[in-house]
Every structure is written in C-alpha cells, then in structure tokens.
Amino acid sequence: MIRCIVVDDKPLAIDVLEHYISKVPSLSLTFTTVNPLDALNKVIEGEVDLVFLDIQMPELSGLQFMKIVKGKCLVILTTAYAEYALEGFDNDAVDYLLKPVSFERFYKAVEKARLILKGLAEIARPSASFSVKEKEISHIFVKTEYKLVRVNIADILYIEGLQNYVMIYTANEKITSLQTMKKTEEQLPSIQFIRIHKSFIIAIDKITSIERNRVSIGEKTIPLGEVYREAFYKAIANN
C-alpha cells in the first residue's frame, strides 16, 4: 500500500484528488492539507511514500518543498501552470499533472510511482522507448512541386504549416513542401522533434530560449499552444 498525502491550497482541488485516490486500491490517503509546512513535517517524519503537490502555494512553494524533501518521498506535481514542469522534473518529480486532472491521466502517474516504489522501474528518459531504427534516421524526403527533396534531419530548425503546404526551415534555406503537417510529423523522429503549436514543429536541440508561452530558435519566436504544453515540457526535461 502506498501511503500518500495531498498538498494544495485549494480545497476543491484536494476533493478531486481525494476522490481519485479512493478509486485506486494501491493508494492509502493518510493526510490532506492546504498548508505545505504541515505536509513537510509528515514527510520528514517518514510517514509518506508519495505526495500529490501543488506548485503555487503560500508559505512554501511546491518547488521549494521538493528541494527540501528530495529523496525522502516521491512527488507528483498537480498544477495549472505548465511552465514550471521543467524545474519540477529537474527535482525528480515522478510526473506533472495539469489541472483539471482527468482520472485516466492521474492513474498513469500513480502507476509510474508504484513501479518506482517497487523497484521495477526508474524515472526513465523518453528515449528509452524509441527504437534503434528511429534514432538512426539521418534524413527524410519531402515532396515539392516537381520532385522529392532530401532534407538532413540535423539541419532542420523548425517547420511551419501554412494553408496547403509546409515550410521547412534550415540554417541555410527554406524548403517548400506540398505535403501536410501530419505527414511531415510522421516522418520525423519524435525523440528529436515535437509539435508545439498546430502550425509549428520544432527541433528540440535547436531551442535557444523559452519564455512563458513562447519558444525561440535563433531569432525566430514561436508560440507554444496550450494543448501542446504538457508534452513539450516533458520532452525538454528529458533531453
């Protein structure tokens, strides 16, 4: 049985997680609180295996909490702010749940924690699940108006989807392709590229900076779509 606690300054958020926890036989809810300092004492006393932790709270932020208890328990972050995901994973968060949290997503996060606690798994880099073949892709061929053009994977900075075509940007040129964004996305190794907006796919290793809902690659600033935020922050946390 996994002894867990919920820490959130919003009572309604606690109620949701309390309901979800009651549906998972492997979880035992021992404590809930709106005060992170009270939760900190529980963890320090060795009474907790897993904490469901909000980030923005008075007295002590969730990230500060994680730094203090590092190694003493597992933490699943629960928050409405995806921009904190990177720092959360830097502090070994098991998972990062964006509010409102669905039960399916909650259960997946709990399963990760269960495996870790049983010693059957570590917090794995996403690259562990990719095939050797995918890692070895060095180029793709894209359809232009009159021919197929070879594009080296390492040269791609980002791809922009326009009305009936895509524009592939490299350091030296722009390539106009008549294929769809979906087709282009399927060709690219997902360990190296990620879609961050309905109109943009970027090369993760070409990112120069991230500021709130904007990603910069060189001088180009690209919007980070809300529906893509969680996957994006997870991807960069593990690259």
N, C-alpha and C positions, 0 to 999 in steps of 0.2 A: 504494500500500500504506500502510495506517495503522499507524504504529508505536505500540504500546500497552504499558502495564505494569499490573500488578495489585498493589494495596497492601491487605493485610488481615492482621490479627494472628492469624487462624485459618487454619492450613494447609489444612484441609478446604475452606474457602470458596475459597481460591486454586485448589485442584484442580478445583472445579466450573467456575470461570470459565476456567481454562486449557483445559479440555475444550471448552467452548463456543467459545472463541476459535479453537481448531483447526478448527472446522467452518465458519468464515466466511472465504472466500478473501481478502477485502479487509483482513483484520487480520493483523498480524505482531507476535507477542508477543516483546518484547525483554528483559523483566525482570519478575520477581516478587519480592516481599519482604514480610516481616512487620514491617519497620522503616520507618516513613514518612520518617525522616530520610534513609535511603539513596535512597528514591524522589525526595525533594526535590532531591537533587544531580543525579539524572538529568534532571529537568525543567529545572533551572536551566542545565544544560549544553546544552540544546536538542535532546535526543535523543528526545523524546517528543511524540507528537501527541495521545494520548488516555490518560487514567488511569481505571481502574476502582478506585474509592476507598471503603474502609470509613470509617465516621464515628468510632466509639468505639475508639480505639487508645491505647496508652501512648506517652509521649514527646511526641506531637503528634497532636491530633485531626484528623479529616478536614476539619472546617470551618476550623480554623486553617491546615491545608495549603492549602486552596483560596484563602484570603485572601493567602497568600504567593505562590502561583504564578499569581494572577489574570492572565489574558491570555496566559500562556505555553503553555497547552495546554488541551484540552477535558477535562471531568471528568464521568464518570457515577458517581453515588453508589450504593453497594451496602451496605445495612444492614438490620437488623431493627427499626429504630426510626423509625416514620413521622413522629413528632412533630418530627424535625429537617428535614423536607422544605422547609418554608417558608424557613428560613435558607439551605438549600442552593440553592434557586432564586434567592434574593437575591444569591448569589455566582455566578450564571450557570451552574449545573450544567445539563448537557445533558438529563439525565434522572435519575430516582430509582427504583432497583430495590429492592423489598422482598424480603428473604430469607424463605423459599427462592426463588431466582430461577428461573423457567422459561426454557427456551431461546427460546420464542416472544417473551416479554417482553424478553429480552436482545437478540434480533435487532432488534426495533423500536427499541430505544435506540441500537444501533450504527448503524442506518440514519439516524437523526437526526444523529448525529455525522458520518457520511460526507457527508451533504448539506451540512452546515455547512462542513466542511473543503474541499469542492469549490466553495464559494461559491454554491451553488444555493439555500440556504435559511438563514434566521436562526432563532434560538430564538424561535419565534412564540408570541404570545398565543393561547390557545384561541379567543378571539373572532373571530380571522381566518377561521375555518372556518364561522361561522354566517351564515345568510342575512340579507339586509336585512329580509325579512318577519319573521323571528324577533325581531330587535332592535326592531321597531316594535310588538310586541304590547303593548297597554296594559291589557287586561282579559281575563278569562275568564268563562264562565258555568258555574256548578256546579248540580247537581241537588239540591234539597232535597225535603222531603216532598211539597209541593204545587206547586212551581214551580221555574223556573230563576232563579238569582240572579246578578246581575253583581257581580264582585269585581275591583277595580282592582289590577293587579299591584303597583304601588308601595306599596300599603297592607299587603300580606301580610308578616307577620313569620316565621311558620313554620306547618307543617301537621302534625298528629298523626293517625296512623292508629289507629283503635280497632277493635272487633270487626267490625261491619258498616257502618261509616261512617267519615268523616274529619271532623276538626275543624280549620277554617281560622281561625287567629288573626291579627287585625289589631290596630293600636294602639287601636282603639275598640270592637271587637266580636269575638264568636266566631260562626262560621257553621258549622252542622252540615250536611254534605252526605252523601247516600246513595250516592255513587259510591265506587269503590275508590281505593286509593293509587296503583295503576298508572295508572289513567285520569287522576287528578289530576296525576301527574308528567308524563304525556304532554302535558298542556295547557300546562304552564309552560315558559317559555324557559329552556333549560339553561345559558345564559350567566349567568343571574341566580339560578337556584335549583339546589340539589344535595341529593340524598338522603344523609344521614349515618348513618342507622340504619334498620332495617326498618320502624320506626314513625314516622320523622320526615323531613320535607323542610324545608329552611330557605332563607331569602333571604340570599344571601351578603353583601349590603351592609348587612344588619341585625345582623351579628355584632358583639358588643361585646368579647368576650374568648375566648381559647382556652387551656385548661389541661389538658395531657395528653390524656385521652380524654373531655373534656367541652367543650362549646361553649355559650357564654352569649349569649342575646339578651335584653337588658334584664335582668330579674330571673329569667328562665327559664333553667335549666341543662338542656342536652340531651345525652344520651350519644352518643359517636362510636363507631359499630360498627366492629369490626376490619376487616371486609371492605370497608368504605367509606373507610378512612383514606387510602389512597394517592391515590385520585381527589379526595378532599376537599382534601388539602394541595396538590395540583397546582392545583386550582381557585382556592384563595385566594392562591396565589403569583402568579397571573396576573390578578388583579382589582385 
